[in-house]
Amino acid sequence: MVSSVINRRELTKLFAAGLGVGREAMTSSTVCVAAVQMTAELANVESNLAKAELLMRTAFRRGARWVILPEVFASGIAFHPEMAKATRGTDGAPAQLLRKLARQGNAIVGGSFLAGRDGNVYNTFMLALPDGSTLRHDKDHPTFWENCYCVGGRDDGVLPTQQGNIGAALCWEFIRRRPQCG
């Protein structure tokens, strides 16, 4: 029989396995991970970046070496005309903030934002590493009205790091499975 309830300890083990951390690493060392919750001000990228920076620095002070921000942390998202001004370049202010704080905090930080490149806008999850490099995943299928603001990406959502492969999934990607091509 399969249970639909999972306790925190089991969830932690699954999370660690998804981060590529082996069982022996879980018992021999500890990694402090912060999942940041913040309420973004709709389409106010500058204000949201300042808020995200403050929250990430707080997480660093508390010992976090992985800090993950929410989906579309830089702008929030809603069906609203103000969203037209929320897109930034893939190398724009949200990406610059993630890179800067990853270096300064000697940490791995990530979050998604509306990123424009090649004539399209994507909901891009960017993972910044302590050396200043970045990896990214574009949400595969914008959900419901999100497709008013961005198109779907085509990558597999696997980000290769020195700690192992990191799986990135945004929103409904957690419950959806893309058909495999053979």
C-alpha positions as CSV (number, residue, x, y, z in Angstrom):
1,M,0.0,0.0,0.0
2,V,1.3,3.5,-0.9
3,S,0.7,6.3,1.6
4,S,-0.1,9.8,0.4
5,V,1.3,11.3,3.6
6,I,5.0,11.9,4.0
7,N,6.7,13.1,7.2
8,R,9.4,15.8,7.4
9,R,12.2,13.3,7.8
10,E,11.2,11.4,4.7
11,L,10.7,14.7,2.8
12,T,14.2,15.8,3.8
13,K,15.7,12.6,2.6
14,L,13.9,12.9,-0.7
15,F,15.0,16.5,-1.0
16,A,18.6,15.7,-0.3
17,A,18.5,12.8,-2.8
18,G,17.1,15.2,-5.4
19,L,20.1,17.6,-4.7
20,G,22.5,14.7,-5.4
21,V,23.5,14.4,-1.8
22,G,24.2,10.8,-0.9
23,R,23.1,9.1,2.3
24,E,26.6,9.2,3.7
25,A,26.8,12.9,3.0
26,M,23.6,13.4,4.9
27,T,25.0,11.8,8.0
28,S,28.6,13.2,7.8
29,S,27.8,16.9,7.1
30,T,25.0,19.4,7.3
31,V,24.0,21.9,4.7
32,C,21.7,24.7,5.8
33,V,19.1,25.4,3.1
34,A,16.7,28.4,3.2
35,A,13.5,28.4,1.2
36,V,12.6,32.1,1.2
37,Q,9.0,33.2,1.3
38,M,8.3,36.8,0.3
39,T,5.3,38.7,-0.9
40,A,6.3,40.5,-4.1
41,E,4.9,43.9,-5.0
42,L,3.3,43.4,-8.4
43,A,5.7,44.4,-11.2
44,N,7.9,46.5,-8.9
45,V,11.2,44.8,-9.8
46,E,13.5,47.2,-8.0
47,S,11.5,47.0,-4.7
48,N,11.3,43.2,-4.9
49,L,15.0,42.9,-5.6
50,A,15.8,45.0,-2.5
51,K,13.4,42.8,-0.4
52,A,15.0,39.6,-1.8
53,E,18.5,40.8,-1.1
54,L,17.6,41.6,2.5
55,L,16.0,38.1,3.0
56,M,19.0,36.3,1.3
57,R,21.5,38.2,3.5
58,T,19.4,37.3,6.6
59,A,19.5,33.6,5.5
60,F,23.3,33.8,5.1
61,R,23.7,35.3,8.6
62,R,21.7,32.3,9.9
63,G,24.0,29.9,8.2
64,A,22.3,29.1,4.9
65,R,24.6,28.0,2.1
66,W,21.7,27.3,-0.3
67,V,19.0,30.0,-0.6
68,I,16.1,29.6,-3.0
69,L,13.7,32.4,-3.7
70,P,10.1,31.9,-4.9
71,E,8.9,31.7,-8.5
72,V,8.9,35.2,-10.2
73,F,10.4,36.7,-7.1
74,A,11.4,39.8,-9.0
75,S,7.9,40.8,-10.0
76,G,5.2,38.5,-8.7
77,I,2.7,37.6,-11.4
78,A,-0.9,38.3,-12.0
79,F,-3.2,39.1,-15.0
80,H,-2.6,42.8,-14.9
81,P,-1.4,45.5,-17.3
82,E,1.5,46.4,-15.0
83,M,3.2,43.1,-15.8
84,A,4.2,44.5,-19.2
85,K,7.0,46.4,-17.4
86,A,8.3,43.4,-15.3
87,T,10.5,41.6,-17.8
88,R,14.3,42.0,-17.5
89,G,17.1,40.5,-19.6
90,T,18.5,37.1,-18.8
91,D,21.5,39.0,-17.7
92,G,19.5,41.9,-16.1
93,A,19.2,43.1,-12.5
94,P,17.6,39.9,-11.1
95,A,20.5,37.7,-12.5
96,Q,23.1,40.2,-11.4
97,L,21.7,40.2,-7.8
98,L,21.7,36.4,-7.7
99,R,25.3,36.3,-9.0
100,K,26.5,39.0,-6.6
101,L,25.0,37.4,-3.5
102,A,26.2,33.9,-4.4
103,R,29.7,35.2,-4.6
104,Q,29.4,37.4,-1.4
105,G,27.7,34.7,0.6
106,N,29.8,31.9,-0.8
107,A,26.5,30.2,-1.4
108,I,24.3,28.7,-4.1
109,V,21.2,30.9,-4.7
110,G,18.3,30.7,-7.1
111,G,15.0,32.1,-8.1
112,S,12.9,32.6,-11.2
113,F,12.0,35.8,-13.0
114,L,10.6,36.9,-16.3
115,A,13.7,36.9,-18.5
116,G,13.8,38.2,-22.1
117,R,16.2,36.8,-24.7
118,D,16.1,36.0,-28.4
119,G,12.9,37.9,-28.9
120,N,11.0,35.9,-26.3
121,V,10.3,36.1,-22.6
122,Y,10.7,33.0,-20.3
123,N,9.9,32.3,-16.7
124,T,13.6,31.5,-16.0
125,F,14.8,29.8,-12.9
126,M,18.5,30.9,-12.4
127,L,20.8,29.1,-10.0
128,A,23.9,31.2,-9.2
129,L,27.0,29.5,-7.9
130,P,29.7,30.9,-5.6
131,D,32.1,31.3,-8.5
132,G,29.7,33.7,-10.2
133,S,28.6,31.2,-12.9
134,T,24.9,30.5,-13.4
135,L,22.7,27.7,-14.6
136,R,19.1,28.1,-15.8
137,H,15.9,26.3,-16.4
138,D,13.0,27.8,-18.4
139,K,9.5,26.8,-17.2
140,D,8.2,24.3,-19.8
141,H,4.6,25.2,-20.1
142,P,3.3,28.6,-18.8
143,T,0.2,27.7,-16.8
144,F,-3.2,29.3,-17.6
145,W,-2.9,33.0,-18.3
146,E,0.9,33.0,-17.7
147,N,1.3,32.5,-21.4
148,C,0.3,36.1,-21.8
149,Y,3.8,37.0,-20.5
150,C,6.1,34.2,-21.4
151,V,6.7,31.2,-23.6
152,G,7.7,27.7,-22.6
153,G,11.3,26.5,-22.5
154,R,12.7,23.2,-23.9
155,D,15.4,22.3,-21.5
156,D,15.2,19.2,-19.3
157,G,15.3,21.0,-16.0
158,V,18.5,19.3,-14.8
159,L,21.2,21.7,-13.7
160,P,24.7,20.0,-13.4
161,T,26.7,21.3,-10.4
162,Q,29.8,20.1,-8.6
163,Q,27.5,18.9,-5.8
164,G,25.6,16.8,-8.4
165,N,22.6,17.3,-10.6
166,I,20.0,19.7,-9.4
167,G,16.4,19.2,-10.6
168,A,14.6,22.5,-11.2
169,A,10.8,22.6,-11.4
170,L,8.4,25.6,-11.3
171,C,4.8,25.5,-10.1
172,W,2.8,22.9,-12.1
173,E,6.0,21.3,-13.4
174,F,6.0,19.4,-10.0
175,I,2.8,17.6,-11.0
176,R,3.2,17.3,-14.7
177,R,5.4,14.9,-16.6
178,R,6.7,15.7,-20.1
179,P,6.5,12.8,-22.5
180,Q,9.9,11.2,-23.3
181,C,11.0,11.2,-26.9
182,G,12.7,8.0,-28.0
